[in-house]
């Protein structure tokens, strides 16, 4: 893994944890393509990034994302992470519960010229729902 790519991923995670959707969006290209398993339609562009992160920050104002592992193959990165936060606002049409939750996921990121041009986010939505008390423990 190149030091430049590792630095880019470290900066990306730091912006995710900044709770500033505009700052986050700066790490993505103007025409980036965004897929998230929790969002019905693909998103695109920096405005899509801003909207997605703003929604997550409203739902979890203390959201913290911790990188667990990074795998780099050329311009493609697999970033495995753990997210923790307190459910203080609506998400997926679920009203705030006040519960603290933890979930894990992975982003497949495609990089070009120091920015994310495509991302696929796969995360444990069912685990979050269990943490919110909406699904039984397995």
C-alpha angles and dihedrals in degrees: 000000000000119000088232092057092045090051090050092051092046089052092046092054090046090055091048087055092047092078088221109123093192091054091047091051091056089070091060129072121252089249100038119150117225128195120177121175090224095054118077097213131039115254128216140198133010092298089058090051091048093050094048095049092043089056092050091047092050090052095042110023091176094047113157123185118199120192112231102179139353126205119187127194110172108297093349123091131186108203114189114197148170120222125199130183148135116258102237101148140031121292127172087000090301114131120230114285101181089231123139112232138185126200137170131220149151133234122206103207128189113204131201128170092351096308139096110254097174136012136182114195117198114179141161100267091164089054090054090049090051089050089053090052094247098114128041121250113263 
